[in-house]
């Protein structure tokens, strides 16, 4: 029996992963994977293994900033601002959709319309397998921290709140 076809947004993520030479498989769940807790429950992994893809906006330059944080951590926005050399602000839903092509709740780390500046939570690097959103509130894919660095061209940094 074959699996149902992926939704359009999830297919775009699957294609972006293939463009990087990875064969990671996007999986869609009947239950929501929108929050880190929901995703961990659906997948059967720890909340720490969930990659939260958060889009912020640089306050002065206006560019998109992609924060890839462990689901167990909160982002220290001031620390991110110091790393970037300018403060960040939470992006409005219209900005998120415009720069990524995805709605909040399903933003993946790859396949965006514009390449954002990406920062990766150092805590993710200690994990063997992590899970990221794949374009919809019900779609995810498994990958390694090293692959996350490659597909996002992100900088690993200490970005969690103490």
N, C-alpha and C positions, 0 to 999 in steps of 0.2 A: 504494500500500500504506500503510495507516495504522499509526501507532506504537502499541505496546501501552499499555494504560491505566496511569496512574501508581498507585503504592501509596498507601494511604490517607493516610499522613503527608505524602507529597509533594503530594498533592492539597490538603491543608490549607494548605501553604505557597503553592501556586499561587493558592488562593482568597484568602489574606491579601495577596498581592502585588496581585491584582486589586482588592481593597478599597482599596488605596492609589492605584489608577488606573494601575498599571503593567502592561504586557503582557510582562514578562520571562517566558521560557519555562523551566520546570523540565525538566531532562533527567536521565534515569536511565541509568547505565552498567552494563554487565555486570560490570566489575571494580570493586573497592572504591574509593571516593573518601574513605575515612574519615580518612586522614592528609593533610596538606598535600602531601606528596611524591606520594602515590597520586593525589590529585585533579589535580595539575599534569600528571602523566604521562597520565592518562586524557583530560584536556581538551586538552593540547598547549599549555600556557601556562607561565609561570615560577612557581616556588613563591611568590615575593613577591606574585603576583596572587591567591593563595588567601586568603580571609578565614577565619581560625580563630575560631569562635564558642565562647567559653569561659565557662562559668558558674562563678562564685565565690559565696561567701556572705559578707556583711558580718559580721564577728566579733562585733560588739556588738548591732546592730539586727536581725541575722538575715535581712535582705532579700537578694534575688537581685541579683547584679551580672553583667552581660553585658560581657565584654571581646571586642572585635572587633579581632583582631591580624593583621598580615600573616603569611602562612605562613613567611616568612623570618626572623621575629623571635620572641624569647622575651619573655614578659611580665615586667616588673619589678613584682612584687607589692607591694613596699614603696612604690614610686612611686604605684601605684594607691591604696594605703591613705592616703597623704598627700593625694592629690587628693580622696578621699572623706571624709577626716576620721576614718576608723576603719580598722583593719586588715581584710584579707580573708583567707579561708581557702578552700582547694579544696573545692568542693561534692561531697558524696557522690552516687553515681548515683541514689539514690532521691529526693534533693532536686531534682536536675536534672530528672528525669522529672515530679515533682510540679509544679514551677513553670513548666516549659516545655511539657510534654506530649510531649517528644521524648527519645529515649535519647542518651547520649553517643556521639559519632561521626557524628551526623546533625543536631545542633542547628543550626537556621537562625537568622538574625538577626531573624526576624519570625514572628508567629503563636503567640506564647507564651501560656500560660494566665494568667500574671501579668506585668505590665510591669516588667521589671528596670531598674535604673539601668544605662545603657549608656555605655561609653567606647570610642572608636574610635582605633586606632593612626594617628598622624599620617602615617606612611609610606604608608598606603593612599591618601591624598589626592593623591599625586603620580602615580597610575596612571590611565590612561584607562579601562580595563576591569578589573573584579575578579570573582571567582567565590566564591559562598558555598554552604554546605550547604543542602539543601532537604528536611530531615526524615528522611532515611534515610542509611545509610552508602554509598549508591550514587547519590544524587541531588544535583544542584547547579543553580545558575542564575547567569547573568552579569548584572552590573549596574554602575552607575557609583558612584564614591565619594560623589557628591552624593546619589544615591538611597539609599545605605546610611545616610547621615545622616538623611534624611527618614523612612525606614521604622522606624528605631530611636529617633529623637529623641535620638541619642547626642551626646556631647561629644567633639570631637577633642582628643586630648592626646598628650603624649610618654609612652608607657607601655612602650617596649621597653627591655630590658636593654642596658646599654652594652657 
